[in-house]
Amino acid sequence: MSTLEARGLSFAYGQGAAVLKGLDFRIGEGEIYGFLGPNGSGKTTTQKILARLLHGYGGRVSAFGAELSRMGADYYERIGVCFELPNLYERLSAGENLEFYRAFFDGGTDSADGLLERLDLPLGDRRPVSQYSKGMKMRVVLARSLLNRPRLWFLDEPTSGQDPPHAVAIRELIREKAAAGTTVFLTTHDMAVAESLCDRVAFLAEGRIAAEGAPATLRRAHARGTVRVQLREGDGLATREYSLQHDDQREALAQVVRSGPLETIHSTEPSLEDVFLAVTGRRLDGS
């Protein structure tokens, strides 16, 4: 059974032009689904609709097998939301923030201390979160989004503001939750994050899904089928490319591998951002 499904999802702000233009997607239990697009493409609008922060959309959306528009407050018992900009009570400590939000849930919750520890935040710290760095604030928001053990987890730029060790730890946490059955809806500008985490990605451009699939599948579909090698020539290196689509080129490559002064060999598979540019005509930064 799918956790989240949209059919013909559309939306416009007031009397303005449509921001979303008939989105179709289906996300399974325990799947990490990346929703990628430049600013203004409709990512945030989609996420707000799915989190029930925006209403009045067109089409159909279902979550956990039920029509989203008909779901009550119990929906919030089953989801976690972590947006990019920290929205905490700045005068409260991290622990006080989490304890405050724990009181909103009727079901079981995880301990504040356990989540703080998991996200490498100091226990018993009485400082107000206004004194925390952006990265620390974001980890408090992540902890808050996990208080109710969500089955559907909305993440917006989850590694924003993190140093490399904390970014790695957050990616490991996301994989762990997905392996335990939590469905993850992830929006990000970071293609490396998307490629390392997501089971499937959707490329959003001008309110429409331009392509969808597993990152490796999308990359292979746009590969040129060539191999780039570096050969030692005299005191320097020469770079050559060989096509895997032609017999004579494959034989030439095999000859280089067997007997040539080979230094390096690489496939020329496109990056996920290369594929995004090819499909949408734009980069994630909007250029």
NUNUGU-939588 format. One line per field, with one value per residue (C-alpha): residue number from 1; residue in one letter; x, y, z. Coordinates in steps of 0.05 Angstrom, whole numbers. Each point is the difference from the previous one (the first is absolute). Example, Ala and Ser with C-alpha at 12.3 -4.5 7.8 and 13.67 -1.06 7.14 Angstrom:
2
seq	[1  2]
type	[A  S]
xx	[246  27]
yy	[-90  69]
zz	[156  -13]
//
This chain:
287
seq	[1  2  3  4  5  6  7  8  9  10  11  12  13  14  15  16  17  18  19  20  21  22  23  24  25  26  27  28  29  30  31  32  33  34  35  36  37  38  39  40  41  42  43  44  45  46  47  48  49  50  51  52  53  54  55  56  57  58  59  60  61  62  63  64  65  66  67  68  69  70  71  72  73  74  75  76  77  78  79  80  81  82  83  84  85  86  87  88  89  90  91  92  93  94  95  96  97  98  99  100  101  102  103  104  105  106  107  108  109  110  111  112  113  114  115  116  117  118  119  120  121  122  123  124  125  126  127  128  129  130  131  132  133  134  135  136  137  138  139  140  141  142  143  144  145  146  147  148  149  150  151  152  153  154  155  156  157  158  159  160  161  162  163  164  165  166  167  168  169  170  171  172  173  174  175  176  177  178  179  180  181  182  183  184  185  186  187  188  189  190  191  192  193  194  195  196  197  198  199  200  201  202  203  204  205  206  207  208  209  210  211  212  213  214  215  216  217  218  219  220  221  222  223  224  225  226  227  228  229  230  231  232  233  234  235  236  237  238  239  240  241  242  243  244  245  246  247  248  249  250  251  252  253  254  255  256  257  258  259  260  261  262  263  264  265  266  267  268  269  270  271  272  273  274  275  276  277  278  279  280  281  282  283  284  285  286  287]
type	[M  S  T  L  E  A  R  G  L  S  F  A  Y  G  Q  G  A  A  V  L  K  G  L  D  F  R  I  G  E  G  E  I  Y  G  F  L  G  P  N  G  S  G  K  T  T  T  Q  K  I  L  A  R  L  L  H  G  Y  G  G  R  V  S  A  F  G  A  E  L  S  R  M  G  A  D  Y  Y  E  R  I  G  V  C  F  E  L  P  N  L  Y  E  R  L  S  A  G  E  N  L  E  F  Y  R  A  F  F  D  G  G  T  D  S  A  D  G  L  L  E  R  L  D  L  P  L  G  D  R  R  P  V  S  Q  Y  S  K  G  M  K  M  R  V  V  L  A  R  S  L  L  N  R  P  R  L  W  F  L  D  E  P  T  S  G  Q  D  P  P  H  A  V  A  I  R  E  L  I  R  E  K  A  A  A  G  T  T  V  F  L  T  T  H  D  M  A  V  A  E  S  L  C  D  R  V  A  F  L  A  E  G  R  I  A  A  E  G  A  P  A  T  L  R  R  A  H  A  R  G  T  V  R  V  Q  L  R  E  G  D  G  L  A  T  R  E  Y  S  L  Q  H  D  D  Q  R  E  A  L  A  Q  V  V  R  S  G  P  L  E  T  I  H  S  T  E  P  S  L  E  D  V  F  L  A  V  T  G  R  R  L  D  G  S]
xx	[0  24  11  -11  -33  -19  -40  -7  23  -6  1  -1  7  -63  -15  72  29  3  61  -13  -26  -25  52  -4  42  -5  47  5  10  73  19  44  -29  39  -38  50  -8  26  -31  -69  -13  -54  39  -19  -72  -5  30  -46  -61  24  11  -70  26  -32  -71  -42  41  -27  6  4  50  -3  43  0  -56  -48  -18  44  -53  -45  52  -4  50  23  39  50  11  29  44  63  19  68  5  65  -8  2  -65  13  -17  65  -3  -8  55  2  -28  -56  -19  -6  -39  -48  -15  -5  -62  -38  0  -50  39  68  60  75  39  28  67  5  -12  48  54  -12  8  63  -32  22  -44  -20  21  -40  21  -57  3  9  73  6  32  -44  23  -18  -68  -14  17  -49  -53  18  -7  -67  -25  15  -34  -63  35  -29  -18  5  58  5  71  21  76  14  76  -3  51  33  74  21  -2  -70  -25  24  -35  -65  2  12  -60  -45  21  -12  -71  -17  26  -47  -59  -5  -16  44  -20  65  9  71  45  58  4  54  -49  -56  44  28  -68  -58  -32  -34  1  -48  25  -48  1  -51  -52  5  39  49  30  -3  40  58  61  43  -54  -6  75  6  -56  39  70  40  30  73  61  54  72  65  63  72  32  71  3  -74  -70  -46  -76  -40  -72  -27  -72  -28  -52  49  41  63  -1  -9  57  44  -17  16  68  15  -19  43  62  -4  32  -68  -5  -75  -65  -70  -70  -31  -67  -35  -12  -70  5  20  -63  -42  28  -12  -72  -22  48  17  47  -23  23  -49  52]
yy	[0  70  49  61  9  59  1  64  43  74  64  76  56  42  20  -8  -48  -74  -19  -75  -27  -71  -38  -76  -41  -60  -13  -67  -18  8  35  62  44  61  60  43  67  72  54  18  -68  -20  -44  38  8  -75  -16  49  -33  -69  24  31  71  21  -17  12  -43  -34  -74  -55  -14  -60  -18  -68  -20  56  65  54  55  -43  -19  31  19  -72  10  43  -58  -40  52  38  66  32  62  35  62  -14  20  -11  37  39  14  -73  -51  -58  -48  49  8  -75  -11  56  -33  -70  23  9  -74  -50  -62  -26  45  -8  33  69  -20  -61  42  55  -52  -33  66  19  56  12  -30  45  62  59  50  28  -26  73  -12  -62  -1  -10  -73  -13  32  -43  -62  22  7  -69  -28  34  -31  -69  7  -37  -56  22  -49  56  48  65  27  65  7  -44  9  76  35  -65  -15  -65  -47  23  -2  -73  -16  31  -40  -63  17  10  -68  -32  28  -20  -71  -3  17  76  33  61  57  39  67  25  40  -47  -52  -39  -7  -22  -50  -31  -5  -5  -63  43  73  46  60  58  56  56  -37  -67  -64  -4  -68  -51  -62  -30  45  -55  -15  73  7  -63  24  63  -32  8  -69  22  -12  51  -22  35  -27  15  33  22  46  15  -30  -6  -7  -42  -22  -66  -15  -65  1  -18  -64  34  49  -56  -38  62  8  -73  9  61  -40  -59  35  76  43  9  48  8  -25  27  -6  65  -10  66  27  5  76  -11  -42  54  52  -44  -14  69  47  32  -13  -8  71  24  21]
zz	[0  -16  57  -43  -68  -43  -64  -40  58  -18  39  -10  50  -4  -71  -22  -50  19  41  -5  -66  8  40  3  47  46  59  35  73  21  -65  -2  -55  -22  -27  -37  -35  -1  42  -25  -31  51  49  63  -22  -11  67  36  -33  20  72  -1  8  -66  -22  -62  -47  -62  -16  52  55  46  61  34  -47  18  -35  29  0  45  51  70  52  7  -65  40  47  -58  -36  17  -33  -4  -43  -17  42  75  34  74  64  3  75  19  3  -50  53  18  -73  -8  64  -19  -67  30  38  -66  -17  27  -22  21  -6  4  57  -12  29  -45  -62  22  12  -67  -35  38  40  72  55  58  -38  30  -53  -42  -71  -23  19  -44  -69  -61  -5  73  -8  -61  40  54  -54  -26  71  7  -65  28  68  -21  -38  -67  -55  -51  7  -40  -5  -33  -8  61  -3  -8  44  22  1  -37  61  20  -72  -4  66  -24  -64  40  45  -61  -29  68  5  -71  12  60  -45  4  -67  -15  -45  -11  -34  -12  -46  15  -55  39  58  -47  -36  64  36  -48  -27  -53  -18  -37  -40  8  -51  -8  40  -36  12  -59  18  56  17  39  -4  -32  -51  -20  -7  -43  -45  -16  -4  -64  7  -1  42  13  11  16  -31  15  -60  10  61  -1  -3  -60  8  -49  -4  -28  -18  27  -56  -55  -9  -25  59  50  -31  3  73  14  -34  45  62  -21  -21  5  54  33  59  13  -30  14  -29  -23  32  11  70  26  -9  -73  -9  33  -47  -60  20  24  -35  68  57  71  16  -54  -51]
//
